[in-house]
Structure formats: structure tokens, C-alpha cells
């Protein structure tokens, strides 16, 4: 082998080793940065630093009421945007321990969501009122439907924008029957179960009755909360609670809200009543990486299969939902 060839091989080997070391270093650093950013977001999402004087706390319920993102994958995919359930619950706990807090302005802009998180939020708001003896006033923005309306009825007064959509008092459990598609594609679905009602991929009449009983139980609980919050009978609520949504005017005429106004007008009235014009909302932790990943995720086109999969999982999960379905 010629001298030049040997030197060339040595240089190539040296470059390969250097590139390998650099690659490992870059990957390790990137994973560390992303991991730290994810941990920071998961750790809370807000800084509780209230005023030293009397104040009204603004608690926002915006977006679908659902479980908060629990791992790095969910955060990087954008699932951590919108309503933050765990963070909101922690925020309410902090308010219960703060003597300077004189009440809550609950800002609702939500079509509802999962039964579990919707009821947990309602219960926490009621706990706040019981422990602090302080009032909650709700302001409804674009939507305050289904689970969003359930949160609202925990309050002492409900205000709504003139263009608010509210109501949708009810429960939905839905899913897809893919047996026809499987048959066309030549796919045979097989399941081996311990009991006849373990597999609900092909719903029987008995299974429909089982799931209907679960929906009915949640519906009765929802009706009771509305009746208690709005000081009307369950019979009256059930006449309104067929799942339909209402305009602000219709809601007011039916006793579902108290007043139609702008957000500023509502704040002024609450300030006068509670003798403080200080409104506090914790700043949410955000990072450059968080914003970059969210934007990057929105730029990447999704395949039709991915869209169908996400729709089936998120909107038609088969779970019990206090959720208002819009026109498609």
C-alpha cells in the first residue's frame, strides 16, 4: 500500500472518530435540553405569586377539559396546550390557603370534555367555596357547554357574552363500528374473552343497555349539579337538558345564566361587590423550545391515516364525555 493511501486512511479514520464523538455529544446535549424543558412544563406550568393585598383570582378553563399531558411525547406533540387540569387544581389549592384572595373569576371558554376531569374540577371549585366562604363568579366566552357549563354552575353568578354558546347539558359515549370496513378490506377481527360483554366491538342489545345505564347515571349527576347551582328543580332542568346548546339570550330566559354583559362590565361589577380592583392570574411557564416544538408540530402535514387515528382516539374514545358536539 502506498504511503499516500495509508495517510488518507488514517485521516479518514480520525475524521470518523471525531464526527462520532461530536454526534454523541450533540445528541446527549439535545436530549438533556429537551428533557429539562419537558420536566419544567410538567412540573407545573404556572408561578403562583399573588399580590400582597386583597385580590380576585382569575381561573381560566379554556379548551377541552381533559387529562393533562403526562410525558415528553405528549408535550412535544402539542397536547400540553389549552386547559391544564393538574395545574388548575394546584392553583385552586393555593388560593384556598391565601387569605388575601377574596374570590374567583372563573373564565370559561370550553366545549366540555371528559367526565372524570369535569367532575373533579367542579368538586374542587365547590371545595374552594366551602373552605374559604368566598364567592365564585363565572364569565362565559365563546363556549361554556357541557363540562364547561358544569364548571360554571359551581359559581354564585354567571355572566355570558351576548354571542356565547352554552348548555349542552348531557353525556355522550361514542365510538366507531369498523366491521363493515374490515369486511371490505378482507380483515377478520378475532377476540377471545372471559365473558360475553368483555368485547364491545360488535355491540349487542344487552351491551347497549349496559352503556346506556352508565350514561344515565352521569346524566342524573349532571342534572343534580345544575339544579343545585341554579336553584331550580330537577324536573325543570331535565326539560332543558336534552343535549341542545343555547344562545346567551335563550340561556338567560331559561334561568341557566344570570346576565349578559361584556367581560369588562362583569369585572367592574365584581370589583365593586368585593371591594378590590386587583385581578390576579399566574403567569404560565413557557419556553422557547416549547413554542418551537408547537410551531414545528403544526407545520408537519398529517397523513389521512394519522388524522383518522387521532380522531378516533380523541373524539370517539368510547369513554364517558360531558362534551358538546358541533356541526361537522
C-alpha positions in Angstrom: 0.0 0.0 0.0 1.3 3.4 -1.0 2.2 6.0 1.6 -0.5 8.4 0.4 -3.1 5.7 0.7 -2.1 5.0 4.3 -2.1 8.7 5.2 -5.6 9.0 3.6 -7.0 6.1 5.6 -5.6 7.4 8.8 -7.1 10.9 8.2 -10.5 9.2 7.3 -10.4 7.1 10.4 -9.5 10.2 12.5 -12.4 12.2 11.0 -14.8 9.3 11.5 -13.8 9.1 15.2 -14.1 12.9 15.7 -17.6 13.0 13.9 -18.7 10.1 16.1 -17.7 11.9 19.3 -19.4 15.1 18.2 -22.6 13.3 17.2 -22.8 11.6 20.7 -22.1 14.9 22.4 -24.8 16.8 20.3 -27.4 14.0 20.9 -26.8 13.9 24.6 -27.0 17.7 24.9 -30.2 17.8 22.8 -31.8 15.1 24.9 -30.8 16.9 28.1 -32.2 20.2 26.9 -35.5 18.7 25.7 -35.8 16.6 28.9 -35.2 19.7 31.1 -37.8 21.7 29.1 -40.4 18.9 29.4 -39.7 18.4 33.1 -40.2 22.2 33.6 -43.5 22.1 31.8 -44.7 19.0 33.6 -43.6 20.4 37.0 -46.4 23.0 37.0 -46.9 25.4 34.1 -47.6 28.4 36.3 -45.9 30.5 39.0 -48.1 31.3 42.0 -47.0 34.8 43.1 -50.2 36.6 44.2 -50.4 40.3 45.3 -49.7 41.2 48.9 -53.1 43.0 49.1 -56.7 41.8 48.6 -57.3 40.4 45.1 -59.7 38.4 42.9 -58.1 35.3 41.3 -58.8 34.7 37.6 -59.1 30.9 36.9 -59.3 30.1 33.2 -60.9 27.0 31.8 -60.0 27.2 28.1 -60.2 24.3 25.7 -61.2 20.7 26.2 -61.3 19.6 29.8 -59.1 16.5 29.8 -56.2 14.8 31.5 -53.0 17.0 31.5 -50.1 15.8 29.3 -48.0 13.4 31.4 -44.9 12.8 29.3 -42.4 14.3 26.9 -44.1 12.8 23.9 -47.4 14.4 24.7 -45.8 17.8 25.3 -43.8 17.8 22.1 -46.9 16.8 20.1 -48.7 19.9 21.4 -51.1 18.0 23.7 -49.9 20.3 26.6 -51.6 23.4 25.1 -55.0 24.6 26.2 -56.6 23.7 29.5 -54.1 22.3 32.1 -56.1 20.2 34.6 -53.4 19.4 37.2 -52.0 22.9 37.1 -55.5 24.3 37.6 -56.2 22.0 40.5 -53.0 23.0 42.2 -53.8 26.7 41.6 -57.1 26.3 43.4 -55.4 24.6 46.3 -53.0 27.6 46.5 -56.0 30.0 46.5 -57.6 28.2 49.4 -54.6 28.8 51.6 -54.2 32.5 50.7 -56.1 34.9 53.0 -55.7 37.8 50.5 -57.8 36.0 48.0 -61.4 37.4 48.1 -63.0 35.4 45.3 -62.6 33.7 41.9 -63.5 35.0 38.5 -63.9 31.7 36.6 -63.4 32.4 32.9 -64.8 29.6 30.8 -64.2 29.1 27.1 -64.7 25.3 26.7 -67.0 22.8 24.9 -66.5 20.4 27.8 -64.6 17.2 28.0 -64.1 14.0 30.0 -66.5 13.2 32.8 -63.6 12.4 35.2 -61.8 15.8 34.9 -65.0 17.8 34.5 -66.4 16.5 37.8 -63.1 16.8 39.5 -62.9 20.5 38.5 -66.5 21.1 39.7 -65.8 19.4 43.0 -62.6 21.4 43.6 -64.5 24.7 42.9 -67.2 23.7 45.4 -64.5 22.8 47.9 -63.0 26.2 47.5 -66.3 27.8 48.3 -66.9 25.6 51.3 -63.5 26.2 52.8 -62.9 29.9 52.0 -66.5 31.1 52.1 -65.5 33.3 49.2 -67.6 33.7 46.0 -67.1 32.5 42.5 -68.4 34.4 39.6 -68.3 32.9 36.1 -67.8 34.7 32.7 -68.6 32.6 29.6 -66.7 33.5 26.4 -67.2 31.7 23.1 -68.3 28.4 24.6 -69.4 27.2 28.1 -71.0 23.9 27.1 -71.5 20.5 28.7 -68.5 20.1 31.0 -67.8 23.8 30.6 -71.3 24.5 31.8 -70.9 22.1 34.7 -67.9 24.1 36.0 -69.9 27.3 35.6 -72.8 26.1 37.8 -70.4 26.0 40.8 -70.4 29.8 40.8 -72.7 32.2 42.6 -73.3 34.3 39.5 -73.0 33.5 35.8 -72.3 36.2 33.2 -72.1 35.5 29.4 -71.1 37.3 26.3 -74.0 38.1 24.0 -72.6 35.6 21.5 -71.8 32.8 23.9 -72.9 29.2 23.2 -73.8 27.3 26.3 -75.9 24.5 27.7 -75.5 21.1 26.0 -76.4 19.5 29.4 -75.9 15.8 28.8 -73.5 12.9 28.4 -72.1 11.2 25.3 -70.3 7.9 24.8 -69.3 7.2 21.2 -67.1 5.1 19.1 -66.7 3.6 15.6 -68.1 0.3 14.3 -65.4 -0.7 11.8 -66.8 -4.2 11.0 -68.1 -3.1 7.5 -64.7 -1.6 6.6 -62.9 -4.7 7.9 -65.1 -6.9 5.7 -64.4 -4.8 2.6 -60.7 -5.0 3.3 -60.7 -8.7 4.0 -59.7 -8.3 7.6 -61.1 -10.7 10.1 -61.4 -9.4 13.7 -60.8 -12.1 16.4 -61.1 -11.8 20.1 -61.0 -14.3 22.9 -62.8 -13.1 26.0 -63.6 -14.2 29.5 -67.2 -13.0 29.3 -69.8 -12.1 26.7 -69.7 -8.4 27.5 -65.9 -8.1 27.5 -65.7 -7.3 23.8 -67.9 -4.4 22.6 -66.6 -4.2 19.1 -69.9 -5.6 17.9 -72.5 -4.1 20.3 -75.3 -6.3 21.3 -78.6 -5.0 22.6 -77.6 -6.1 26.1 -74.3 -4.1 25.8 -76.2 -1.1 24.6 -78.3 -1.2 27.7 -75.2 -1.5 30.0 -73.6 1.5 28.5 -76.9 3.4 28.5 -77.1 2.8 32.2 -73.7 4.4 32.7 -74.6 7.4 30.6 -77.9 7.8 32.5 -76.1 7.7 35.9 -73.7 10.5 34.8 -76.6 12.4 33.3 -78.5 12.3 36.7 -75.4 13.6 38.4 -75.1 16.5 35.9 -78.8 17.4 36.3 -78.4 17.5 40.1 -75.4 19.8 39.9 -77.3 22.2 37.6 -80.4 22.1 39.8 -78.3 22.9 43.0 -76.3 25.6 41.3 -79.2 27.4 39.6 -81.7 26.8 42.4 -84.3 25.2 40.1 -85.9 21.8 40.3 -84.5 18.7 38.6 -87.7 18.5 36.6 -87.1 22.0 35.2 -83.5 21.1 34.4 -84.5 17.9 32.5 -86.8 19.9 30.3 -83.7 21.9 29.2 -81.2 19.1 29.4 -81.8 17.2 26.1 -78.2 17.9 24.9 -79.0 21.0 22.9 -77.0 24.2 23.1 -78.5 27.7 23.9 -77.6 31.2 22.9 -76.9 33.6 25.7 -80.4 35.1 25.4 -82.1 31.7 25.4 -79.9 30.6 28.4 -80.9 33.7 30.4 -84.6 33.3 29.6 -84.4 29.7 30.9 -82.5 30.6 34.1 -79.2 29.0 33.0 -77.3 32.2 33.4 -77.8 35.5 35.3 -76.7 38.3 33.0 -75.4 39.1 29.5 -72.5 41.6 29.5 -69.0 42.3 28.3 -66.1 40.9 30.2 -65.0 44.4 31.4 -68.5 45.2 32.7 -68.5 41.9 34.6 -65.1 42.7 36.1 -66.3 46.2 37.2 -69.3 44.7 39.0 -67.3 42.1 40.7 -64.7 44.7 41.8 -67.5 46.9 43.3 -69.0 43.9 45.1 -65.8 42.6 46.6 -64.2 46.0 47.2 -61.0 45.3 45.3 -60.0 46.1 41.7 -56.9 43.8 41.8 -57.3 40.8 39.5 -54.6 38.2 39.5 -53.7 35.4 37.1 -50.4 33.5 37.4 -48.1 33.7 34.5 -47.8 30.4 32.7 -44.3 29.0 32.3 -43.3 28.9 28.6 -40.0 28.3 27.0 -38.6 28.9 23.5 -38.3 25.2 23.0 -42.0 24.8 23.9 -43.0 27.3 21.3 -40.7 25.9 18.7 -42.0 22.4 19.1 -45.6 23.6 19.0 -45.0 25.5 15.8 -43.0 22.7 14.2 -45.7 20.2 15.0 -48.3 22.4 13.3 -46.2 22.7 10.1 -45.7 18.9 9.6 -48.6 17.6 7.5 -50.5 14.6 8.8 -51.4 11.6 6.7 -55.1 10.6 6.3 -54.5 7.5 8.4 -53.0 9.6 11.2 -55.9 12.1 11.1 -58.4 9.2 11.3 -56.5 7.5 14.1 -56.3 10.7 16.2 -60.0 11.5 15.6 -61.0 8.0 16.7 -58.8 8.2 19.8 -59.6 11.7 20.9 -63.1 12.4 19.9 -64.6 8.9 19.8 -62.7 7.3 22.6 -65.6 5.2 23.9 -65.3 7.0 27.2 -68.0 9.0 29.0 -67.8 12.6 28.0 -69.5 15.9 29.0 -68.8 17.3 25.6 -70.7 19.5 23.1 -70.5 18.1 19.6 -70.5 20.8 16.9 -71.7 20.5 13.4 -69.1 18.8 11.2 
